[in-house]
Amino acid sequence: MGRRSASTTIAEVAEHAGVSQATVSRVMNGRFVGEPAVAERVRASAAELGYVPSPLARSLALGRTRTIAFVVPDLANPAFQAVLAGLTKAAAHDGYRVLVADSAESPGDEAGLAAEVRRRCDSIVLCAPRMPDDELAALAPSLHPLVVINRPTAPIDAPLLSIDYRSGIQALARQLHGLGHRHLAYLEGPPGSASNAHRLAGLAEFEREAGDVRLERMPGGVHAEDGLAAARAVLDTGATAALAFNDLVAIGLVNGLAEAGTNVPGDISVTGFDDIPFSRFTAPSLTTASVPHGELGTESWRRLHALIEGETPGHNLMFQPRLELRESTAAPRA
């Protein structure tokens, strides 16, 4: 029967096995390259004495914290929560924990925050949608191992995982066009947002293809409060349908329209983007573009873990949104 691990030291294991403390450390950390019989003798002594290495000491010896950083612009957004859930579950399976850093929708803080948390962790998953390309390119080498989310054209040497916002917004616009809507309003995301730029590009292409659509581009935001505040401006355009930057903005817009006595979808149709859980339970339920955020988190970890282990991380990924037709869209009134 071995002694309790709490009372056993590395020195006692070394004495029992007839080797140095450095040899015990290398064996226990998987870095021993000597005779297999020596490693087996050390492991047998450790087992007999009930020795378990200190997690902190092990981390110091390996030069690893077994912690990764996840930098997000707004953890209150359920979409980022879903990415975090997928990332955390996958990382935990391999014995890693996730340190979350929220830039609170402050683009100027993203670079400094990323650099700070990277010093505390082994690697980083970065979601910095409004960091300029040149700033990201300058910062990236100091962050490796690094995976970047939602910057599909970023000029950096790192795995890139993203959502095809361009095709997603086009699918929503085409659905509205198919219902008979010819006057649309788009509540934009934050200025400088990469994902908003892709949405705008998709809508511009849709306009050219349709040829008979009037599209109003309007200031929006990322929060439900932004949609609520924009309701009157949307009504003033006379549009028969509104596309919101994300589900939160769409939910706020629906509530603002209801407060103004406007029926959705009877008077105006509304679409979101993301398919957060709330979108199914609003009244009316929200037509949206569904994004596999959990899978995005899982795949981010797979590539990051490969980098940590010195392996090839695999190709870049772009996830295709899926159209979810619900109750917030209908044909315009005749």
C-alpha positions, -999 to +999 in steps of 0.1 A: +000+000+000+015+033-011+017+063+012-006+093+007+005+115-023+003+146-001+031+132+021+054+120-006+081+142-022+100+139-054+132+134-034+117+103-018+107+089-051+142+096-064+158+078-034+134+049-037+142+044-074+179+051-071+179+080-095+182+118-094+153+141-088+158+155-123+153+121-137+121+116-118+109+150-130+116+141-166+099+108-164+068+122-148+066+150-174+071+126-203+105+141-213+127+112-203+148+098-232+170+073-213+166+036-208+130+024-207+138+003-176+148+034-157+116+051-165+096+020-155+115+019-122+106+055-115+070+050-123+068+019-101+084+038-072+060+067-077+030+043-077+042+024-046+048+057-027+015+072-039+033+102-055+014+126-077+032+156-093+019+190-083-001+205-112+017+238-107+051+222-106+043+202-137+031+233-156+064+251-147+085+221-157+067+218-191+065+256-197+028+252-200-002+264-180-027+242-198-049+273-201-059+290-233-073+325-238-105+334-256-109+371-265-144+382-274-160+416-281-191+409-260-196+378-238-232+389-230-241+380-266-255+345-267-237+338-299-203+342-283-215+322-253-222+293-277-187+296-292-173+296-257-193+265-247-180+245-277-144+257-271-145+250-234-160+215-237-135+205-264-105+219-245-115+203-213-115+169-230-078+174-236-071+188-201-071+225-208-091+253-193-103+286-209-096+321-197-121+345-211-113+382-219-141+405-229-132+437-248-166+451-241-171+463-277-141+486-274-120+481-305-091+502-291-087+477-262-086+445-283-049+444-291-037+453-256-061+428-240-050+400-264-014+406-256-020+407-219-039+374-217-016+356-241+012+362-215-008+342-190-018+313-212-004+288-236-022+300-267-052+322-278-084+321-298-090+357-309-123+372-320-115+409-327-140+419-354-130+456-355-092+454-352-077+469-384-060+444-407-026+461-403-028+461-365-038+424-365-010+415-388+015+433-366+001+417-334-003+381-346+033+370-344+034+377-307+003+357-300+012+323-315-001+297-311-031+315-324-065+308-340-086+337-354-124+338-356-145+357-382-116+373-401-116+352-433-093+375-452-069+384-424-033+388-437-018+365-411-002+331-408-028+314-385-058+292-388-089+312-398-124+301-389-153+322-400-190+324-409-201+332-444-220+363-435-222+374-471-242+343-482-262+343-450-275+378-455-282+372-491-303+342-483-324+363-460-327+391-485-337+367-513-363+351-491-379+385-485-377+393-522-394+360-529-422+370-506-427+402-526-408+428-506-391+454-528-383+481-502-359+468-475-341+484-446-308+471-431-298+479-396-260+479-398-236+465-372-207+485-356-186+507-379-154+489-388-168+455-380-155+429-404-186+408-403-208+439-410-186+446-440-193+411-454-230+416-448-229+449-467-210+433-496-236+406-497-265+430-498-248+451-525-245+420-547-281+411-540-292+446-550-274+443-583-288+409-590-324+417-581-325+450-600-359+461-585-350+465-549-346+497-528-324+490-498-320+516-470-288+512-449-293+526-414-272+529-382-279+499-359-256+482-335-252+449-317-276+450-287-314+447-283-315+483-271-300+494-305-329+477-323-355+492-299-341+527-305-341+523-343-378+513-346-391+548-354-364+554-380-372+521-397-409+530-398-400+564-413-383+547-443-416+531-454-397+498-459-419+467-458-391+445-444-361+451-421-329+430-418-311+434-385-273+429-380-280+401-355-309+385-335-305+407-305-310+439-326-339+422-344-356+413-311-352+449-299-366+461-332-397+439-330-404+452-295-399+488-306-423+483-335-449+467-312-446+497-289-453+519-319-485+499-327-469+482-357-476+445-363-448+421-372-451+406-398-485+421-408-472+456-413-434+449-416-413+418-417-381+415-396-351+391-398-322+385-375-289+367-378-272+340-356-302+319-344-296+325-307-319+304-284-341+335-277-350+338-314-373+308-312-392+321-282-400+357-292-435+367-303-434+363-332-406+338-335-377+352-355-368+343-391-330+343-391-298+328-405-286+299-382-249+298-374-233+267-358-215+286-331-208+256-309-191+238-338-171+269-345-158+267-309-150+230-312-131+234-345-112+264-331-099+241-303-089+213-327-067+236-347-053+254-316-045+220-299-027+209-331-006+240-330+002+236-293+014+200-300+035+211-330+012+194-355-004+207-388-036+225-378-057+217-408-073+240-434-092+271-428-130+268-423-159+289-434-193+278-420-224+283-441-255+297-423-288+279-426-320+298-433-345+294-405-380+305-416-403+314-387-431+338-379-416+372-382-417+373-421-446+373-445-457+387-478-462+425-477-497+439-475-513+444-510 
